[in-house]
Structures are given as structure tokens and as C-alpha cells.
Amino acid sequence: MCDQDHFEGDQREFEAQGLVTRRQFGVLLGAGMAMMLPQVVNAVAVTESDVAVMTPDGTADAYFVHPATGTAPGVLVWPDIFGLRPAFRQMGKRLAESGYSVLVVNQFYRIKKAPMAEQGSATAIPSLMPLAQSLNEMTQMTDARAFVAWLDRQASVAKNKKVGTQGYCMGGPIAFRTAAAVSDRIGAVASFHGGGLVTDMPNSPHLQASRTRAQLLIAVAANDDMRSPNEKNVLKETFAKSNQPAEIEVYTGAAHGWCPPDSQVYNEPQAEKAWARLLALYGKALA
């Protein structure tokens, strides 16, 4: 899970190595400003809108973007602790331009509408911890069912194809639990620098995901692997036993949080590699 010392340590470490610049930590990333992502080759025209999704606990605000014509596989995106913001809208739109109907949610809707991180990814994480702590296994799975059901009601979502889900940081284990909550619809799960994928509890997210038929992509930050070097082995053994295709890789030189373009440790080459692997996963599992 995210913590302030974690991110500040990453900043010092990666700036010292020359992998990110002071400008990336400051000017470009101030107030949550997202750097521009590379353009999609042969991008399709898309339609985007802010939407309200009814759940058993209230109304969730979200961003929905999909190809302007036809139908496409649905994808549910769980942001990191900084929540729904311009960077994740940009990522969702890019995915839609690649041929998917994408719902990016505000998982903290019970407390407030987005944005919740007033300074984007530069927001002090301790101020956001109450938001993260307001969620639990029950809320995550309840929301997963509501969000996937909403996707399935949209005309732009292909009903004859499986749905994908992806999560970042705290969104990683939520994506795992989404597969467990809606096992008949989820065909692919991706976790990027996910925190808390493996616990010693019987309801550990990795065990819940192993009881589904979803294919998986698990992209691990190098410094997360240094802190928990056995976690990747547990994941590999678990999904091998359940006979689920699972690509599990430690991304060399990538710090926790390296994928969103407004991250304090955004690593474009490794983020692009992870994005390419995501598209490969969806191309197989959601075809």
C-alpha cells in the first residue's frame, strides 16, 4: 500500500540515479498535471463523458470513454490512492482509442466526488489514508458488481466478450477481487505496482483471484520486489496451481507508482512496456 515515506524515498533514490528529474517531481507534476502519453497508432475516434453509477451504497462518479461506433469489450479501471484525476482520464481515453469501452471510477465516492487529491500525485499520502481505509473487501466487491453491471447495460459494450479490469497501487488488489466478485464476466486482470496482493489471510486477493478463470498480468515495481522478494514466487506458484495464464514480471528500474503519467516516479519506457503487455493481455483474453 502507498505511504509517504515510500514515495519520498523513491524520489530521492531515482533522482540520484538520474532516472527522473527535479522538474518531473516539481513543475510538471505540480497540482496533478499529467504528462502527455504517446499517441495511439491507428487510434479510433472515441466518445467520452462523466457518468453517475448507482451502487447499493450511493452514486459513484466516474469517467466513461468508448469507441464512437460499434461495440467493444468493457474495461473497469481502479485508480491508485490519488483517485480519479486527469492522468487516469488520459489513460482511459488512450485505452478506448485502442478499441475498448472503459469505465474509470472514483472508488472513494462514499466520502466525496473527484478530485480528492487536491495537488494530484503531489498530495501528501497521509491526508489520503482515511479514504483508502474507508474501503474493505465487502465494499470493493459490492462496487465491482455494480460497476460491471453498469458496463453491461451500455450499448457500446460487447456482451459476447469478457470484461477486463486493471488496478494501480491499491487498485491492484481491488482488480483481483473484481474477478472474484464477477467471475462469470471478468476475463482478464492486470495489476500495476499493486500493494497488498498477497496476505496471510484466507481472503487474500491473490487467493480470491485464483478461484476464477481470468488471465492475469502482474507488473511489479523493482523496489517493491526488494521489500517483498518472495511475493512474486507466491503469485507464480498460486496461479500455476490454478492453471491460470499469469505473466508476472519485476520491472527493472521502475519504482512503486511508475505507470501513471503524473506520478512522481513516472518511468516512460517501463510504463510503455507495461502498457504494451496490457494490450497483449486484452487482445488474447477479451477477443
N, C-alpha and C positions, 0 to 999 in steps of 0.2 A: 504494500500500500504506500501511497505518497506520504512524504513527510518533509518538513522544511530543511532539516539538516541534510537529507538525502539530496535534494536539488541543489543546495548551496555547495555541497561537496562536489557534486558533478560539475557545477560551474567552474570551480577552482581547478579541478582536475583536467577538464577538457580545454579550458582556456590556456592552461600551462602547456598542454601538448600541441597547441595551435590548431585544434580541431574546430573550435568556434572562436569568434572574435568578441571583443568588448561591445562592438557595435551591435552584434547579434543579440547580446544579452540586454542591451540598453535601448538604443534608438529604435531599431526595427521591431523589437518585441514589446516596447512600452505600450501600455493600455491594450494589450491583446492584439496588436496589429499582426496580421498573418502575412508572411512572405508569399509571393506568387508561386504556385505549384507549376511544374512543367505542363504544357498543353497536351491534351489527349490527341493522338493521331487518329484521324477519321472520326472525330467526335460527332455524336448525333445531337441534333437540336433537342433541348430539354425545356420542360415547364416546371417552374418552382413556385412554392407558396408556403406561407406559415399556416399551420393547421392546429386544431384543437382535437385531442383524442380523449374520449371518455374512458375512464377506468373505474373499477369499483371504489377507488379512493378519491375520485375527483376528476378534474380536467387537466390533462398534460399538454403543455405547449411543445410544439415540435416543428421541424422543417422537413418538407416533403418535396422531392425533386425526381422527375422521371422523364423518359423519352417522350417527345411531343406527340408521337404517333405510335400506334400498336401497343402491344403488351410486352412486359419484361419481367424477369424474376425479381421478387421482392428482396430487399436487404434492410435489416434493422441494425442501426449503429448506436452503440453505447459510448458516449464521450468519457474522457478522464475526469478527474476531480474538479477541473476548471469549468466543466459543463458545456452546454450548447453555446457556441460563440462563432464569430466569423470564420475561424480556421476550420471548424468542423462543417460549417455550411459549404466552404470551399471544397473540402474533401468529399462531402456528399454529392455535390454537383459534378465533380470530376468522375465519380463512380457512375452517376447517371449518364454522363456523356459516353461512358464505356458500355452502356446498354443495360442498366439496372434501375428499378424503381426503389428509391432509397428514402427511408424514414430515419432522420437523426433526432433523437429525443432529448428532452430535458428530464433526466431521471430524478431531479430534485423538485419537481413541480409541486409536491405536497407542501413545500415551505415557501417557494417563491418562483416567479417566472424568470426565464433567462433575460439578461445575463445575471449570473450570480457572482462571478469573479470580476469585480469592478475594474481591475487592472489586467484582465486577461491572464495569461500564464505567468505574469509577474506578480500576481496576487499572493500574499503570504498564505501558505498552506494551512497553518494553524487556524486561520479565520474560516477555512472551508471545512474543517474536520467535522463540525456539527452536522453539516449537510451529508457527508459520507456516512456518519454514524446513525443518521435517521433511517437508513436503508438496512434491510436484513434479507435473509433467504425468502421469507414469505412475500415481502413487498416486491422483490426482484422477480419472482416467478409469477406473481399476480400481474405485474406490469407487462412481463413478457407475453403472457397470454392475450392481454388487451391490445398490445401494440401489433402483434402478429395478426390477430383477428381484424384489426383496423386495416392493415395492409391488404388482407384478403378481400376486403369489401371495395377496394379501389379498382376501377376499370382498367387502370394501367398495369396492374399486377397479373402476371400469368398464373392462373390457378392450376395448370397442369405441370408446373415446375416447382421444385423445392425452394424454400426461402433460405437466405444466408443471414448470418449475424456476425458482427465484429465488435470488439471492445478494446479500449485502450486503458492501461493502468487499472484502476478499479473497475473499468468496464470489461476487462478480460474475464474475471470470474462470473460476471453477470451474463456475458455471452454464453459461457458454459452452462449456466443454469437455464438460460433461454432454451437451449437444446433439450434439456431435461423437461422443461415445462410444456414444450410444444413439440414433442419428439416426432410426431407424425408429419410435421411441416418443415422442420429445420434439416437441411441437407448439408450445410457447411458452417463451420465455426472458426473464426480467426481471433487470436489474442495477440496484441502487440504490447510488449513490456507490461504484461498483466501482473498485478500484485495479488497474492492470496489464491493462486490457482490450486495449490496443494496444501492441505492442512492434515492434522492427525485425527480429524473428526469423521464420523461415518457419513456426514452430509458434505464432505469436501467437494468443491466444484468439479475437480478432476474425476472423482468417482461418479458423480451425477452424470457428467458428460459421457463417461464410458458405458453407460447403460442405454445409450442411444445409437443410432446408425449414422450419425453425422461424420463427415470427413473434417479433419482439423488442420489448421496452420497455427503454430505457436512460435512466435518470434520473440526471442529472449534477449534482453539487454546484456551487454558484456559485464557491466558492474553488478547487475542483479545475479548473474551466474556466479560471480566471485563471492557474493554474500551467501548464496544458497546453491553450491555446486552440485548437490545431489538431486535437486528438483527436476532437472531435465531428464535424469535417469528414471526417476519415479514416473514421470509422464510417459516416457518411451515404453517402459515395462507395462504400465497400465493399459495403454491403448493397443499395444501388441497383443495383450491377453484378450482384449475385447474385439480383436480383428478389425480395428478401425484404421483406415489410412490416416496417418498423422505425420506431418512434416514439422519437426521440432529442431530449431536451429538457434544457436547463440550468434548474435550479430557482432562481430569483432569491431571494437572501437565505438560502438553505439552505447550511449548512456541511457538510463531509465528515462523515458519520455521523448525518445528521439524522432518519433514519427510525425506528430502534428507540426505544421509549418510555423506555428507561433511559439513552439517550445523553446525554452531557454537552452536546450541541448539538441536542437534540430540538426540532424545529420542527413543532408540531402541524398548523397549516394546510397547510404544504407536504407533510408526511408523509401527511395525509389526501388531498391531491391525488394523490400518487404511488400511494396505496392504491386510489383510485378508478380510476386508469389501469390498475393491475394487474388489477382485476376486469373491466375492459373488455377487456383483452387475453385473459384466460382465457375470458371469455364468448364471444369470437369463435373463438379457436384451439382450445379444448378442448370445444366444443359437440358 
